[in-house]
Amino acid sequence: MASTIIVSGRIVVQPGRRDEFLAASREAMQAARGAPGCRAFVVAGDPLEADTVNVYEQWDDETSLLKFRGEGPSSDMRALIASADVKRHQVSSSGPP
């Protein structure tokens, strides 16, 4: 059985450009949510840090994630990013909190 994949972390965007980044992310969120194997895909502004965006994705398996991700963000999107700490996690089991 394939492991669930979680992608999570934070992205710090160039000062004052978070709204632009979030607007550009909307199309990717819509596409991901319609992609096979995607259970969740959220890019949202951090409520306490003005230039920070939080990322959360949940995928059925690695194959689904990689098929969607392709080459990753466009160069226009990458130009908005000051730094990023986003990691992929393989979940082999889970239960109630």
Backbone as CSV, one residue per row, in Angstrom:
resi,resn,N_x,N_y,N_z,CA_x,CA_y,CA_z,C_x,C_y,C_z
1,MET,0.838,-1.192,0.000,0.000,0.000,0.000,0.878,1.249,0.000
2,ALA,0.524,2.208,-0.818,1.303,3.444,-0.916,1.064,4.324,0.313
3,SER,2.071,5.091,0.662,1.962,6.014,1.787,1.299,7.306,1.341
4,THR,0.496,7.880,2.234,-0.031,9.219,1.998,1.140,10.189,2.033
5,ILE,1.096,11.198,1.197,2.149,12.210,1.153,1.573,13.536,1.643
6,ILE,2.270,14.147,2.586,1.925,15.480,3.075,3.058,16.414,2.668
7,VAL,2.709,17.542,2.088,3.669,18.602,1.790,3.248,19.776,2.664
8,SER,4.166,20.245,3.505,3.804,21.350,4.392,5.012,22.227,4.665
9,GLY,4.705,23.470,5.012,5.786,24.376,5.369,5.383,25.822,5.198
10,ARG,6.401,26.651,5.161,6.161,28.091,5.049,7.049,28.697,3.981
11,ILE,6.502,29.713,3.362,7.208,30.462,2.334,7.195,31.923,2.759
12,VAL,8.356,32.550,2.744,8.439,33.987,2.994,8.574,34.641,1.621
13,VAL,7.632,35.520,1.312,7.651,36.193,0.011,8.381,37.530,0.130
14,GLN,8.714,38.087,-1.016,9.360,39.404,-1.040,8.458,40.408,-0.300
15,PRO,9.033,41.341,0.444,8.232,42.288,1.225,7.130,42.959,0.403
16,GLY,5.920,42.927,0.974,4.780,43.583,0.355,4.159,42.859,-0.830
17,ARG,4.583,41.628,-1.098,4.106,40.928,-2.309,3.272,39.687,-2.001
18,ARG,2.855,39.556,-0.736,2.098,38.359,-0.370,0.774,38.263,-1.124
19,ASP,0.028,39.353,-1.227,-1.251,39.299,-1.931,-1.062,38.875,-3.386
20,GLU,-0.012,39.349,-4.017,0.298,38.957,-5.389,0.597,37.456,-5.461
21,PHE,1.375,36.962,-4.503,1.710,35.538,-4.459,0.452,34.691,-4.264
22,LEU,-0.405,35.109,-3.333,-1.630,34.354,-3.066,-2.556,34.354,-4.276
23,ALA,-2.681,35.483,-4.941,-3.516,35.545,-6.140,-2.975,34.601,-7.216
24,ALA,-1.669,34.582,-7.389,-1.049,33.704,-8.384,-1.185,32.232,-7.985
25,SER,-1.283,31.950,-6.698,-1.411,30.580,-6.202,-2.813,30.015,-6.385
26,ARG,-3.783,30.866,-6.546,-5.187,30.420,-6.643,-5.391,29.427,-7.786
27,GLU,-4.816,29.704,-8.945,-4.964,28.800,-10.094,-4.364,27.424,-9.782
28,ALA,-3.200,27.407,-9.134,-2.572,26.133,-8.773,-3.428,25.365,-7.769
29,MET,-4.027,26.085,-6.808,-4.890,25.416,-5.825,-6.087,24.773,-6.524
30,GLN,-6.715,25.492,-7.435,-7.870,24.951,-8.148,-7.478,23.742,-8.993
31,ALA,-6.361,23.840,-9.681,-5.903,22.725,-10.515,-5.569,21.507,-9.662
32,ALA,-4.883,21.719,-8.561,-4.495,20.599,-7.695,-5.714,19.889,-7.132
33,ARG,-6.674,20.662,-6.675,-7.868,20.053,-6.074,-8.663,19.224,-7.074
34,GLY,-8.466,19.468,-8.352,-9.109,18.661,-9.380,-8.236,17.531,-9.897
35,ALA,-7.007,17.474,-9.423,-6.061,16.461,-9.916,-6.289,15.121,-9.218
36,PRO,-6.100,14.031,-9.942,-6.215,12.709,-9.325,-5.234,12.569,-8.162
37,GLY,-5.718,12.048,-7.048,-4.860,11.780,-5.900,-4.717,12.926,-4.918
38,CYS,-5.252,14.099,-5.237,-5.138,15.232,-4.314,-6.306,15.225,-3.338
39,ARG,-5.987,15.204,-2.053,-7.021,15.267,-1.007,-7.181,16.678,-0.457
40,ALA,-6.099,17.452,-0.462,-6.141,18.829,0.043,-4.984,19.608,-0.555
41,PHE,-5.212,20.893,-0.783,-4.153,21.765,-1.300,-4.513,23.183,-0.895
42,VAL,-3.734,23.747,0.022,-4.022,25.082,0.546,-2.739,25.905,0.581
43,VAL,-2.828,27.115,0.077,-1.775,28.118,0.201,-2.471,29.314,0.836
44,ALA,-2.072,29.671,2.072,-2.797,30.713,2.805,-1.835,31.651,3.520
45,GLY,-2.241,32.899,3.612,-1.443,33.878,4.331,-1.412,33.588,5.819
46,ASP,-0.233,33.716,6.415,-0.098,33.542,7.861,-0.772,34.729,8.553
47,PRO,-1.623,34.481,9.552,-2.340,35.596,10.189,-1.461,36.498,11.055
48,LEU,-0.248,36.061,11.391,0.614,36.848,12.273,1.849,37.428,11.597
49,GLU,2.233,36.876,10.455,3.443,37.320,9.769,3.086,37.805,8.361
50,ALA,3.234,39.101,8.137,2.718,39.765,6.927,3.275,39.232,5.606
51,ASP,4.489,38.748,5.578,5.087,38.293,4.321,5.237,36.772,4.265
52,THR,4.478,36.072,5.106,4.596,34.618,5.185,3.336,33.932,4.681
53,VAL,3.549,32.838,3.962,2.476,32.011,3.424,2.687,30.598,3.945
54,ASN,1.602,29.954,4.374,1.661,28.567,4.828,1.119,27.663,3.731
55,VAL,1.766,26.523,3.566,1.421,25.569,2.521,1.039,24.248,3.169
56,TYR,-0.051,23.659,2.694,-0.443,22.320,3.133,-1.036,21.578,1.948
57,GLU,-0.479,20.406,1.657,-0.995,19.539,0.603,-1.095,18.126,1.152
58,GLN,-2.105,17.393,0.707,-2.216,15.981,1.057,-2.521,15.213,-0.222
59,TRP,-1.698,14.195,-0.490,-1.804,13.400,-1.710,-1.928,11.922,-1.374
60,ASP,-2.647,11.187,-2.214,-2.808,9.745,-2.009,-1.477,9.005,-2.089
61,ASP,-0.586,9.486,-2.962,0.679,8.788,-3.168,1.677,9.694,-3.887
62,GLU,2.902,9.253,-3.909,4.010,9.990,-4.532,3.776,10.202,-6.036
63,THR,3.250,9.192,-6.694,3.016,9.275,-8.131,2.057,10.415,-8.470
64,SER,0.976,10.530,-7.705,0.005,11.604,-7.940,0.639,12.974,-7.735
65,LEU,1.415,13.099,-6.667,2.085,14.372,-6.380,3.024,14.755,-7.517
66,LEU,3.876,13.833,-7.920,4.866,14.131,-8.951,4.224,14.412,-10.302
67,LYS,3.136,13.713,-10.615,2.444,13.967,-11.879,1.882,15.383,-11.897
68,PHE,1.331,15.836,-10.782,0.802,17.193,-10.722,1.911,18.236,-10.702
69,ARG,2.923,18.007,-9.892,3.943,19.018,-9.646,4.749,19.357,-10.898
70,GLY,5.067,18.373,-11.707,5.830,18.641,-12.930,7.137,19.358,-12.619
71,GLU,7.332,20.482,-13.250,8.561,21.262,-13.080,8.522,22.180,-11.861
72,GLY,7.404,22.198,-11.146,7.299,23.068,-9.978,6.810,24.458,-10.348
73,PRO,6.982,25.420,-9.447,6.466,26.773,-9.697,7.165,27.452,-10.875
74,SER,6.421,28.334,-11.521,6.972,29.086,-12.648,8.065,30.031,-12.159
75,SER,8.845,30.538,-13.078,9.901,31.480,-12.706,9.297,32.763,-12.131
76,ASP,8.110,33.163,-12.606,7.431,34.338,-12.047,7.104,34.126,-10.570
77,MET,6.621,32.932,-10.239,6.308,32.621,-8.834,7.594,32.569,-8.008
78,ARG,8.615,31.924,-8.528,9.882,31.811,-7.789,10.467,33.187,-7.502
79,ALA,10.251,34.149,-8.403,10.780,35.502,-8.210,10.128,36.210,-7.022
80,LEU,8.940,35.767,-6.623,8.240,36.372,-5.483,8.708,35.809,-4.146
81,ILE,9.436,34.705,-4.168,9.829,33.998,-2.944,11.182,34.485,-2.433
82,ALA,11.196,34.924,-1.164,12.451,35.314,-0.515,13.132,34.082,0.078
83,SER,12.348,33.204,0.707,12.878,31.954,1.260,11.723,30.974,1.442
84,ALA,12.071,29.707,1.523,11.043,28.684,1.691,11.582,27.539,2.528
85,ASP,10.720,27.010,3.362,11.023,25.806,4.127,9.799,24.900,4.016
86,VAL,9.723,24.181,2.906,8.600,23.295,2.619,9.161,21.897,2.460
87,LYS,8.542,20.946,3.156,9.042,19.566,3.153,7.940,18.596,2.734
88,ARG,8.367,17.464,2.197,7.466,16.365,1.844,7.605,15.295,2.932
89,HIS,6.467,14.791,3.388,6.437,13.775,4.454,5.655,12.559,3.959
90,GLN,6.198,11.380,4.180,5.481,10.138,3.873,4.835,9.650,5.159
91,VAL,3.534,9.446,5.110,2.779,9.018,6.290,2.378,7.567,6.091
92,SER,2.881,6.702,6.952,2.558,5.291,6.810,1.402,4.868,7.717
93,SER,1.082,5.682,8.720,-0.076,5.410,9.558,-0.541,6.700,10.201
94,SER,-1.806,6.726,10.587,-2.347,7.894,11.266,-3.548,7.465,12.082
95,GLY,-3.957,8.315,12.986,-5.094,8.024,13.840,-5.658,9.307,14.408
96,PRO,-6.638,9.185,15.243,-7.247,10.399,15.811,-6.241,11.182,16.658
97,PRO,-6.474,12.492,16.758,-5.547,13.328,17.552,-5.608,13.015,19.041
